Amino acid sequence: MSEQVLTLAESLRDKARVALGRRNLVLVGLMGAGKSSVGRLVAQQLGIPFVDTDAEIERVSRMTITELFATYGEQEFRALETRVIKRLLRGGPRVVSTGGGAFINDNTRQHIKRGGLSVWLNADLDVLWERVNKRDTRPLLKTENPKQTLENLMNARYPIYAEADLTVLSRDVSKEVMAKEVLAAIVEGKQAESQMP
């Protein structure tokens, strides 16, 4: 039985790798959706590099995301984020985990659409809140009512995230299950593309 499951997993991984080709896999969604934790696992499964755009931004700027927001404001942060993502998408294939606001920026979204296959990790409010309320490192949630702020972000951003090439439901399951579902979505998305007239 376990040998059969292993063969299935290998074939899913291999099919996803072929379906992805030379494209980058770009994970989008709100904070707490699992873009980094699931992304690392997907990259490992596919045997390609993983990069977290927030970590890359912190590396090149030598400042934390919180410091960047406080010092330069959200507009300047988004401009830097766009430049970093544009650069990362030039090479590939790799798995790229983006910050929650990256895909909302029109310019960045166009770079992602040209430079990769986007997957929205779509999570409901309770799942996100459970994941993000334990840390205070989220600049956009430094408000009087952070859960309401998170809900407001969902209402504003989810219609734009829906423009991603693929959607995978992020819920209270292991990151291994989520990674497998992302791989399956890549394969199914490619099959759906090939069946279009």
C-alpha positions in Angstrom: 0.0 0.0 0.0 2.7 2.5 1.0 4.7 1.7 -2.2 1.6 2.5 -4.3 1.1 5.8 -2.4 4.8 6.7 -2.9 4.5 6.0 -6.7 1.4 8.2 -6.8 3.2 11.0 -5.0 6.2 10.7 -7.3 4.0 10.8 -10.4 2.1 13.8 -9.0 5.4 15.6 -8.3 6.7 14.7 -11.8 3.5 15.8 -13.5 3.5 19.1 -11.6 7.2 19.7 -12.5 6.4 19.1 -16.2 3.3 21.3 -16.1 5.2 24.1 -14.5 8.0 23.9 -17.0 10.4 26.9 -16.8 7.8 29.1 -15.2 8.0 30.4 -11.6 5.3 29.3 -9.2 4.1 32.4 -7.4 2.0 32.0 -4.2 -0.4 34.9 -3.4 -2.9 35.5 -0.6 -3.3 37.2 2.7 -1.0 37.1 5.6 -1.4 33.7 7.4 -2.5 31.9 4.3 0.6 29.7 4.4 2.5 31.0 1.4 5.9 30.6 3.0 5.5 27.4 4.9 3.6 25.6 2.0 5.9 27.3 -0.6 9.0 25.9 1.0 7.5 22.4 0.9 6.3 22.7 -2.7 9.7 23.9 -3.8 11.3 21.0 -2.0 8.9 18.5 -3.7 9.6 20.1 -7.1 13.3 20.2 -6.5 13.5 23.9 -7.3 14.6 27.0 -5.2 12.3 28.8 -2.9 12.3 32.5 -2.2 10.2 34.6 0.2 9.9 38.1 -1.2 9.6 39.6 2.2 12.8 38.0 3.3 14.5 39.1 0.1 13.2 42.7 0.6 14.7 42.6 4.1 18.0 41.3 2.8 18.4 43.9 0.1 17.2 46.8 2.2 18.9 45.7 5.5 15.6 46.7 7.3 12.7 44.6 8.5 9.3 45.0 6.8 8.0 46.8 9.9 11.0 49.2 9.8 10.4 49.8 6.1 6.7 50.6 6.6 7.5 52.9 9.5 10.4 54.7 7.8 9.1 55.0 4.2 5.4 54.2 4.3 3.4 51.6 2.4 3.7 53.3 -1.0 7.6 53.2 -1.0 7.5 49.7 0.4 5.3 48.6 -2.5 7.6 50.2 -5.1 10.5 48.3 -3.6 8.5 45.1 -3.5 7.6 45.4 -7.2 11.3 45.8 -8.1 12.3 42.8 -6.1 9.6 40.6 -7.5 10.3 41.7 -11.1 14.0 40.7 -10.6 13.1 37.4 -8.9 10.8 36.5 -11.8 13.5 36.9 -14.4 15.1 33.6 -13.4 13.2 30.3 -13.0 11.8 28.0 -12.3 11.4 28.7 -8.6 8.7 29.0 -6.0 8.1 32.6 -4.9 6.1 33.4 -1.8 4.8 37.0 -2.0 3.7 39.4 0.7 0.0 39.8 1.1 -0.2 43.1 -0.7 2.0 42.3 -3.7 -0.6 40.9 -6.0 -2.9 43.8 -5.2 -0.5 46.2 -6.9 -1.4 46.4 -10.6 2.2 46.7 -11.8 3.4 43.8 -9.6 0.4 41.7 -10.6 1.2 42.2 -14.3 4.8 41.1 -13.7 3.5 38.0 -11.9 1.1 37.2 -14.7 3.9 37.4 -17.3 6.6 35.7 -15.2 4.9 32.9 -13.5 2.0 30.7 -12.6 0.1 32.3 -9.7 -1.7 30.3 -7.0 -4.0 31.9 -4.5 -4.0 30.3 -1.1 -7.5 31.2 -0.1 -8.3 31.0 3.6 -11.3 32.2 5.6 -11.1 34.8 8.4 -11.0 32.3 11.3 -8.2 30.3 9.8 -6.2 33.5 9.1 -6.9 35.0 12.5 -5.8 31.9 14.3 -2.5 32.0 12.5 -1.7 35.7 12.7 -2.9 36.8 16.1 0.0 35.2 18.0 2.6 37.6 16.6 2.7 41.4 16.4 5.0 41.5 13.3 2.3 42.4 10.8 2.4 46.2 10.2 -1.1 46.3 8.6 -2.6 44.8 11.8 -1.2 47.4 14.2 -4.7 48.8 14.6 -7.3 49.1 17.4 -9.2 46.1 16.1 -6.8 43.9 14.1 -9.3 41.2 13.4 -11.7 43.7 11.8 -8.7 45.1 9.9 -7.9 41.6 8.6 -11.6 41.1 7.5 -11.5 44.5 5.8 -8.3 43.4 3.9 -10.1 40.2 2.9 -13.1 42.1 1.5 -10.8 44.5 -0.4 -8.2 41.9 -1.7 -10.1 38.7 -2.3 -11.7 39.9 -5.6 -8.1 40.7 -6.8 -6.6 37.5 -5.5 -9.3 35.7 -7.5 -7.5 36.8 -10.7 -4.7 34.3 -9.9 -4.3 31.4 -12.3 -5.2 28.8 -9.7 -6.9 28.7 -6.3 -6.2 26.3 -3.5 -8.2 26.4 -0.3 -6.0 27.0 2.7 -7.5 25.5 5.8 -6.7 23.8 9.1 -4.7 20.8 7.6 -1.0 20.0 7.6 1.3 21.9 5.3 2.1 18.6 3.7 -1.6 18.2 2.6 -1.6 21.8 1.4 1.6 21.2 -0.6 0.1 18.1 -2.3 -3.0 20.1 -3.2 -0.9 22.8 -4.7 0.9 20.2 -6.8 -2.4 18.7 -7.9 -3.7 22.2 -8.8 -0.7 22.8 -11.0 -1.4 19.5 -12.8 -5.1 20.1 -13.1 -4.6 23.7 -14.2 -2.3 22.5 -17.0 -4.8 19.8 -18.0 -7.6 22.5 -18.0 -5.4 24.7 -20.2 -4.8 21.9 -22.7 -8.5 21.2 -23.0 -9.4 24.8 -23.8 -10.5 25.3 -27.5 
